[in-house]
Amino acid sequence: MAEATALARRHEAGPYFMRSLEWLLFTTLDMESAYAKANGGSKWQSTDAHSGGSQQHSRDRVGSGQPQLGRTPPGESTLNRAAWRASGAGAPPLLSQRVSPLLSNAAALVRQFPQYADVVVSVARKTDAQLWPPLFSAVGPPSVLLEGLLRAGALGSAACFLLVIDRLEGASVAHTQV
């Protein structure tokens, strides 16, 4: 993971860097979805889905899928740190799906950059809504990302999260965000 982060940091100033992060997250989500369909679901799961921390590689054991509270990964922005902390409060059932180590690591890498929430909303817009639960299980609750975007004044990206929140967390949560 450290090598991937170092490589990404070297190219962070590039004109298509954000698109590269989108491609990474989208492709990983798509691959994991295809793998799960082909194999009737995967028992591989991250023990630390939101943090990109240690992974559980035993097919016989399944971790909690909850973040380690009180830990903030290095390189986190303030927006990402808010999503990190809030994600420990428990997620609705649709956001509690198993997360593969590959998807968890891709989300952890993208989370290292300030474009994180914009990348996530862009990926969500490009994917079928059936893939939103595993995506947001890996990246964190959409309502938390929305709050950060609103604080940052990124209204265009924030507006895109309302449909996701309505679908995954319920209309009442979406209405309280407006």
N, C-alpha and C positions, 0 to 999 in steps of 0.2 A: 504494500500500500504506500509506503514511503517513497518508493521509486516512481510510482504513478503520480503521486502528488508533486514530486520534484519536477517531473517531466511536464505536467500540466502548468505548473508555476512558470516554467521557462517560456511557455507559449501564451501566457495569460494576456499579453498585450496585443496579440494577433487579431486581425479584423474578424475572423470567423470563430473565435474561441468559444463564444456562447453557443454557437451552432454545434460545435464539437461536443460540448457538454450535453446538449439536447440529444445529439445522435447517440452518445454513450448510454444515457439513461433510457432512451426509447428502444434502442437495439437490445439492450439487456432485458428490458421488460418484455419485449417481443419474443426473444429467445427463450426466456423462462416460461412464458405462456405456452409456447409451442412444445417445450419439453414436458411441461405439466400435462398438457393434453395428450401427448403421445404416450406418456407413462401413467396416466390416470392419477396425476398429482404426485408431488414430491414430498418426501418426509424430511428433506434437508431444510433446516431453518436456522436463521441467525439467532443467537442468544441475546443479541444486543442490536436489534433491528434499526433503531434510530441513530445509534452512535457510531456504527462501523467498528465496533470493538471486537472482542474475540468471537470467533465463530465456533459453532458446534459442528463437528464433522462426522458424528456418528449417525448412521441411518436409524439406529434403534432409539435414540434419545431425542426429545424435542424440548427446546428451551422455552423460556417464558415469553420471548419476543418483546420484553419491556426494556426500555433504556435504563442504563445505570444512572440513578439519580445523583446529582451533585457533581457530575463529571462533564466538562465541556471540552470537546476535542480541540486541539491546537488549530489555529487558523480560522476559527468560527467568527463570523460577523455578529453584530448585535442582533440583527434580524434573525439570523440562524440560531443564536443562543436562546432567544425567546421561544422559538419553535421547539428547541431541544428541551427546555425546562417544562414547557406546557405539555409535551408529549408524555410525560410521566404520570399524568393524572388519570390515565386509562382511556382507552379508545372505544368508540361504538363497535358493535360486532363486525360491521363491514370493514373496519379498519384494524381488525385483530387477526388478519389472515397470516398464514405462514409466509415467511420471507426467506428466499434462498440466500446463501452466502454471496453469490455473484451479484444479485440485485442489491443486497445490503451494502456491499462494497462500492458498487457504482454510485448509490445514493450518498454514501459517506464521502466519496471523492467530490461529487458535485457540491455537497454541503460545505465544502471548504472555501467556496468562492462567493462573493457578494451577489452574483447573478442567480443564486440558488433558487429563490422563489419564482423568478421569471422563467428559469429553465423548467421547473416543475410544471408551471401552468402551461407552458408551451407544449410539453410532452403530453399533458392531460388532454389538451385540445386536439392533438394529433392521434390519439388512441381511442379505441372503442371504450365506451363507458364500462363494459364488463371487466376491463383491465384496471380500472381505477382503484378497486379495493387493494390489490397487491401493491400497486404503485404507492398509494398513500399509507399503506402499512410500512413501507420501506422509508418514505420521506417524511412522514409525520402528518398530523391532522391538518386538513386544508383550512379549517377556520383559524388556526394559529398562523399559518402562512399568510392568510388574508389580512389578519390584524397587523402583521408586520408591514405588508405592502401599503396598507392604509396609512400607517404612521410615517412611512417613507414617502408618501404622496404619489405612489405608482398606481393611480386609479385605473388605468387601462388593464393592467395585469390583475389588479384586485377584482375588477368586475368579472373577469373570467372564472374566478373561483366560486362565485355565487351558485352557479349551476352544479358544480362539483359538490359543494357543501349541501345543497338541497338534496342531491341524490344520495350522498354517503352519510350525512349527519342529521338530515331531516330539515323540513321547511322551517321549523321554529328556530333552528340555529341560523339558517340563512337569513331569516327576517331580522333577527337580533343583530346581525352583522351590518345591516344596511343603515 
